[in-house]
Amino acid sequence: MKSPDIDSSPGAVLSRALRGVRGLRGLSPTEIAKRMGVCKRTYEYLDAGTGRIRLDRILAFADATDSDALAILTSVITSADEIAVRCADSKLFYVFKSALVKLNAELGEDLALLTARDCFRAFDAAMESLAAAARNRRAAAETFRQESAEPDVPPTRPNPA
């Protein structure tokens, strides 16, 4: 849960999300503006979260930073700016969108027959599976780190001649 002192207005959340992704990518505002094809001042307004939230600018930002525009939008909707950074590499929301498009093509009109309960159960199972995958990756990384660490070896003494 966010601290009540943190501004949860859409512009503020968008600003933190964009700055988080920019920091993750190690890009300057000038570089992102150039990649987006806008002047630096235009990007600075977006980065500051001022003005209207424009979908075309968020899409251009995501393209410029190789991140997930849908995760950025979800960050704003949920007031959870960290989602944008945490999903920047996995493209979790793009993957979800692709799966939804596939399901729509498969079910057609029958997609409307699914209940909220059906969806919740399916998503809950999927989230459990993703959480397990993340925990397994964390454990594997920790094992690798421990196995790669040099053992504590006492310094060798010069051989007396």
Backbone bond lengths (Angstrom), bond angles and torsions (degrees), N, CA, C in turn:
res aa  C-N    CA-C-N  psi(-1)  N-CA   C-N-CA  omega(-1)  CA-C   N-CA-C  phi
1 M - - - 1.449 - - 1.519 109.59 -
2 K 1.308 115.47 138.74 1.454 120.67 -178.63 1.527 110.45 -75.04
3 S 1.326 114.62 149.63 1.448 120.02 175.12 1.524 109.04 -67.29
4 P 1.344 117.86 143.18 1.461 119.52 179.48 1.527 112.13 -64.88
5 D 1.325 117.39 -16.27 1.464 121.12 179.45 1.520 112.55 -79.06
6 I 1.327 117.85 -13.37 1.455 121.50 -177.77 1.520 108.69 -87.25
7 D 1.317 116.01 128.05 1.464 122.19 -179.76 1.525 109.19 -64.53
8 S 1.329 116.29 119.12 1.458 120.17 -179.40 1.523 112.08 -105.59
9 S 1.327 117.03 17.98 1.463 119.32 176.02 1.529 108.31 -66.49
10 P 1.322 117.72 150.48 1.468 119.79 -178.37 1.534 113.76 -52.72
11 G 1.322 117.21 -42.11 1.466 119.82 -179.81 1.518 112.73 -63.90
12 A 1.328 116.18 -41.60 1.464 120.22 179.55 1.521 111.34 -67.24
13 V 1.326 116.84 -41.83 1.467 120.86 178.59 1.527 109.56 -64.34
14 L 1.334 117.11 -44.15 1.457 120.83 177.98 1.520 110.41 -59.59
15 S 1.318 117.25 -44.50 1.460 121.15 179.52 1.529 111.30 -58.43
16 R 1.326 116.80 -48.04 1.473 119.48 179.96 1.524 111.12 -64.55
17 A 1.328 117.46 -38.23 1.469 120.93 179.16 1.527 110.45 -63.80
18 L 1.328 116.66 -47.99 1.465 120.25 -178.76 1.521 111.62 -65.08
19 R 1.306 116.63 -42.76 1.469 120.17 178.86 1.524 111.19 -65.27
20 G 1.336 116.41 -35.81 1.457 119.75 176.93 1.519 111.79 -64.06
21 V 1.327 116.59 -45.19 1.465 120.42 178.40 1.525 110.10 -65.88
22 R 1.326 116.36 -42.76 1.475 119.86 178.72 1.523 110.52 -59.56
23 G 1.343 116.49 -42.68 1.461 120.53 177.63 1.520 112.08 -64.28
24 L 1.320 116.31 -41.44 1.465 121.16 177.42 1.523 110.92 -58.11
25 R 1.308 116.01 -40.74 1.467 121.18 -178.23 1.523 112.94 -84.08
26 G 1.327 117.67 -11.15 1.461 121.07 179.81 1.520 113.05 66.92
27 L 1.321 116.42 35.35 1.462 120.99 -177.32 1.521 110.93 -107.69
28 S 1.302 115.54 145.90 1.460 121.17 176.75 1.527 109.49 -85.85
29 P 1.324 117.36 160.16 1.467 119.70 174.68 1.534 112.11 -56.62
30 T 1.318 116.85 -37.30 1.461 120.23 179.43 1.519 111.40 -63.45
31 E 1.332 116.73 -43.12 1.464 120.87 -179.92 1.527 111.06 -65.75
32 I 1.313 116.87 -42.16 1.469 119.08 179.38 1.520 110.40 -66.20
33 A 1.328 117.44 -43.41 1.472 120.45 178.38 1.521 110.10 -57.18
34 K 1.313 116.06 -43.42 1.465 120.82 179.14 1.525 110.72 -62.05
35 R 1.331 117.31 -46.18 1.464 121.45 179.76 1.531 112.03 -64.84
36 M 1.345 116.14 -32.42 1.461 120.54 179.48 1.527 112.21 -80.26
37 G 1.332 116.14 -16.18 1.461 119.70 -177.65 1.515 113.29 76.52
38 V 1.335 116.32 30.83 1.458 120.88 177.33 1.524 108.55 -125.90
39 C 1.326 115.76 163.29 1.465 118.31 177.44 1.530 108.68 -72.69
40 K 1.319 115.18 157.99 1.459 120.48 -175.99 1.521 111.12 -58.57
41 R 1.329 118.13 -40.20 1.459 121.41 -178.27 1.538 110.70 -63.16
42 T 1.317 116.99 -39.51 1.473 120.73 177.77 1.522 109.55 -61.44
43 Y 1.339 116.34 -44.24 1.467 118.62 177.99 1.522 110.83 -64.68
44 E 1.316 117.71 -39.22 1.464 120.41 -178.70 1.531 111.36 -61.36
45 Y 1.340 117.59 -35.91 1.468 120.23 175.18 1.530 110.34 -63.09
46 L 1.330 116.25 -43.87 1.460 120.37 178.21 1.525 110.01 -63.05
47 D 1.322 117.09 -47.19 1.461 123.58 -178.43 1.525 111.43 -61.27
48 A 1.317 116.43 -33.02 1.467 121.14 179.72 1.524 111.73 -81.85
49 G 1.337 116.60 -11.50 1.456 120.28 -179.78 1.518 113.02 75.06
50 T 1.324 116.71 22.14 1.462 119.89 179.20 1.522 109.78 -94.97
51 G 1.290 115.60 154.36 1.455 120.06 179.83 1.522 111.37 82.43
52 R 1.316 114.46 -173.28 1.471 120.14 -179.47 1.526 110.32 -73.09
53 I 1.317 115.57 146.07 1.462 121.05 174.64 1.520 106.60 -81.26
54 R 1.325 115.94 115.57 1.457 121.02 -177.02 1.524 110.49 -109.75
55 L 1.315 114.94 127.03 1.456 120.79 -179.07 1.521 111.82 -59.38
56 D 1.324 117.83 -42.00 1.461 119.96 -178.54 1.521 111.92 -61.22
57 R 1.323 117.51 -34.13 1.472 120.29 179.02 1.520 111.00 -74.34
58 I 1.315 117.16 -37.49 1.467 119.76 177.85 1.525 109.89 -66.50
59 L 1.325 116.78 -41.51 1.467 120.24 176.67 1.523 111.23 -62.35
60 A 1.336 117.22 -42.00 1.471 120.96 178.48 1.525 110.81 -65.16
61 F 1.336 116.80 -39.93 1.460 120.63 177.79 1.528 110.05 -62.63
62 A 1.316 117.22 -46.76 1.469 120.90 -179.76 1.519 110.71 -60.92
63 D 1.309 116.76 -40.87 1.464 120.26 177.21 1.526 110.73 -64.53
64 A 1.316 116.54 -42.47 1.468 121.32 -178.57 1.525 112.73 -67.17
65 T 1.326 116.74 -26.87 1.469 120.93 -177.09 1.521 113.19 -110.51
66 D 1.327 116.79 5.60 1.462 121.59 -176.86 1.523 110.09 49.56
67 S 1.338 115.06 53.08 1.460 120.75 179.56 1.527 109.19 -124.44
68 D 1.308 116.99 -172.31 1.454 123.82 -172.03 1.528 110.15 -105.68
69 A 1.333 117.45 103.76 1.467 121.76 -179.32 1.521 111.64 -59.76
70 L 1.321 116.65 -37.12 1.469 119.24 179.85 1.529 110.99 -67.26
71 A 1.319 118.08 -33.25 1.465 120.90 175.74 1.526 110.20 -68.74
72 I 1.326 116.79 -36.95 1.470 120.27 177.07 1.525 109.35 -63.22
73 L 1.328 117.25 -47.48 1.461 120.72 178.75 1.528 111.08 -62.46
74 T 1.325 116.85 -40.90 1.461 120.31 178.06 1.521 110.64 -63.27
75 S 1.321 117.02 -36.38 1.464 120.54 175.94 1.520 110.91 -57.08
76 V 1.319 115.72 -44.24 1.467 120.29 -179.10 1.527 109.98 -67.12
77 I 1.329 116.91 -45.69 1.465 121.36 -177.50 1.529 111.60 -63.15
78 T 1.324 116.77 -37.34 1.466 121.44 -176.12 1.526 113.70 -97.01
79 S 1.324 117.11 -2.72 1.476 122.49 -175.95 1.526 111.11 57.77
80 A 1.323 116.40 34.97 1.472 122.42 -179.78 1.527 108.20 -125.24
81 D 1.338 115.94 78.73 1.465 121.01 -173.95 1.521 113.54 -58.90
82 E 1.336 118.30 -25.37 1.458 120.93 -178.07 1.527 112.57 -66.02
83 I 1.326 117.19 -20.88 1.466 119.98 178.82 1.529 110.77 -59.36
84 A 1.313 117.63 -38.86 1.468 121.23 -178.48 1.520 111.39 -59.95
85 V 1.318 116.93 -42.72 1.463 121.10 -179.07 1.531 110.47 -73.87
86 R 1.316 116.36 -44.17 1.464 120.45 -177.19 1.524 112.98 -65.60
87 C 1.320 117.30 -23.35 1.474 121.30 -179.39 1.526 112.92 -106.58
88 A 1.320 117.54 3.61 1.470 120.79 -175.91 1.521 112.17 -60.24
89 D 1.314 117.76 -41.02 1.468 120.32 -177.08 1.527 113.13 -88.37
90 S 1.317 117.12 -38.10 1.471 119.28 -177.30 1.522 112.19 -77.75
91 K 1.325 117.19 -20.64 1.476 122.12 -177.07 1.525 109.76 56.73
92 L 1.328 116.70 40.91 1.456 122.66 -174.59 1.528 112.99 -53.36
93 F 1.323 116.95 -42.77 1.467 118.69 -177.10 1.523 112.02 -76.10
94 Y 1.323 118.24 -31.24 1.466 120.62 173.03 1.534 110.11 -65.39
95 V 1.320 116.01 -40.82 1.464 120.20 177.99 1.530 109.46 -62.27
96 F 1.334 116.54 -45.24 1.459 120.28 177.78 1.533 110.43 -59.49
97 K 1.330 116.91 -44.80 1.463 120.70 179.13 1.523 110.56 -59.49
98 S 1.315 117.36 -42.16 1.469 121.07 178.97 1.526 111.17 -63.56
99 A 1.322 116.08 -41.02 1.470 120.03 177.98 1.525 110.65 -65.32
100 L 1.317 117.20 -38.39 1.457 120.88 178.34 1.529 111.14 -66.59
101 V 1.319 117.17 -40.38 1.467 120.91 176.85 1.530 110.15 -61.67
102 K 1.332 115.52 -42.44 1.470 120.20 178.15 1.524 110.94 -63.45
103 L 1.342 116.86 -44.12 1.463 120.82 178.94 1.526 110.82 -63.05
104 N 1.314 117.03 -40.69 1.458 121.56 178.02 1.529 110.80 -61.29
105 A 1.330 116.27 -42.76 1.469 120.01 178.97 1.526 111.01 -65.73
106 E 1.324 116.32 -37.06 1.469 120.68 -178.74 1.524 112.04 -72.57
107 L 1.335 116.92 -44.68 1.461 120.72 -174.03 1.524 114.07 -91.56
108 G 1.307 116.69 -27.71 1.461 118.86 -176.58 1.518 110.69 56.78
109 E 1.335 115.76 -130.45 1.471 121.73 -178.60 1.527 112.58 -58.52
110 D 1.315 117.40 -27.84 1.471 120.43 -178.18 1.531 112.49 -68.11
111 L 1.305 118.24 -13.85 1.463 120.62 176.07 1.533 109.56 -57.49
112 A 1.316 117.08 -34.08 1.465 121.75 179.88 1.525 112.34 -68.37
113 L 1.318 118.05 -14.34 1.464 121.21 -179.92 1.525 113.00 -79.33
114 L 1.319 117.26 -16.38 1.464 120.40 179.80 1.526 109.74 -69.10
115 T 1.314 115.75 139.39 1.463 120.41 177.85 1.525 109.21 -96.26
116 A 1.303 115.58 165.59 1.466 120.28 175.27 1.528 109.61 -58.92
117 R 1.331 116.69 -37.80 1.471 120.84 179.21 1.534 110.52 -63.09
118 D 1.354 117.26 -43.60 1.469 121.03 177.58 1.534 110.09 -57.61
119 C 1.314 114.46 -46.85 1.472 119.90 -177.79 1.517 110.78 -64.85
120 F 1.332 116.60 -45.41 1.459 119.66 -179.35 1.518 111.26 -60.08
121 R 1.310 116.99 -46.30 1.471 120.14 -179.86 1.527 111.28 -60.39
122 A 1.329 116.25 -44.01 1.467 119.71 -179.76 1.530 111.08 -65.91
123 F 1.329 116.51 -43.54 1.463 119.63 -179.05 1.519 111.05 -69.45
124 D 1.328 116.45 -36.75 1.454 120.06 178.22 1.529 110.15 -61.29
125 A 1.333 117.15 -44.10 1.469 120.84 178.05 1.529 110.70 -64.50
126 A 1.316 116.33 -41.12 1.469 120.03 179.23 1.527 110.60 -64.79
127 M 1.323 117.38 -41.04 1.471 120.65 -179.60 1.524 110.98 -66.93
128 E 1.321 117.32 -37.17 1.469 120.46 175.94 1.529 110.13 -62.21
129 S 1.315 116.62 -41.87 1.462 121.59 178.86 1.534 110.69 -64.37
130 L 1.324 116.71 -42.77 1.469 120.43 178.40 1.527 110.98 -66.33
131 A 1.327 117.18 -39.47 1.463 120.49 178.10 1.529 110.67 -62.93
132 A 1.316 116.61 -40.97 1.471 120.40 177.82 1.526 110.49 -64.06
133 A 1.321 116.79 -41.24 1.467 120.15 177.99 1.524 110.81 -62.10
134 A 1.331 117.24 -41.80 1.468 120.62 178.88 1.529 110.85 -64.98
135 R 1.340 116.62 -42.93 1.469 119.42 178.67 1.530 110.98 -63.21
136 N 1.327 117.22 -40.25 1.471 120.48 178.06 1.521 111.44 -63.69
137 R 1.337 116.92 -40.49 1.467 119.93 178.00 1.527 110.78 -64.88
138 R 1.346 116.53 -41.13 1.465 120.68 179.04 1.531 109.91 -62.32
139 A 1.331 117.53 -44.21 1.463 121.54 -179.94 1.524 110.94 -64.82
140 A 1.327 116.92 -41.67 1.469 120.23 178.82 1.523 110.91 -64.27
141 A 1.330 116.53 -40.16 1.471 120.02 178.82 1.522 110.99 -65.63
142 E 1.320 116.80 -39.80 1.465 120.96 179.04 1.526 110.63 -66.29
143 T 1.327 116.66 -42.09 1.469 120.54 177.48 1.517 110.23 -61.60
144 F 1.321 116.85 -44.66 1.464 121.11 178.83 1.518 110.48 -60.72
145 R 1.350 116.34 -44.43 1.466 120.44 -179.31 1.521 110.40 -61.03
146 Q 1.327 116.56 -43.59 1.463 120.27 -178.95 1.522 111.45 -67.49
147 E 1.324 116.87 -39.97 1.461 119.96 -179.00 1.520 112.03 -72.94
148 S 1.323 116.53 -25.54 1.463 120.93 -178.51 1.518 112.71 -85.79
149 A 1.321 117.05 -16.57 1.466 120.37 -178.81 1.523 109.42 -68.34
150 E 1.304 114.69 139.97 1.471 118.78 178.15 1.522 108.90 -72.44
151 P 1.299 117.07 135.68 1.467 119.23 178.95 1.527 110.26 -67.22
152 D 1.314 114.44 153.11 1.462 118.67 176.77 1.527 108.03 -70.86
153 V 1.314 116.02 110.99 1.456 121.77 -179.57 1.522 107.54 -114.26
154 P 1.320 116.58 124.60 1.468 116.98 179.40 1.526 109.93 -64.33
155 P 1.322 116.02 148.63 1.467 118.21 179.61 1.531 110.24 -61.85
156 T 1.302 115.73 144.08 1.458 119.91 179.39 1.524 109.85 -82.25
157 R 1.324 113.67 145.18 1.468 118.60 178.35 1.519 108.44 -92.09
158 P 1.311 115.24 146.97 1.471 116.97 177.05 1.531 109.20 -62.28
159 N 1.290 115.97 143.28 1.445 122.59 179.46 1.534 108.69 -75.84
160 P 1.345 117.28 119.72 1.485 117.54 -179.74 1.530 110.05 -66.44
161 A 1.264 114.99 132.87 1.464 119.43 -178.54 1.490 112.64 -100.91
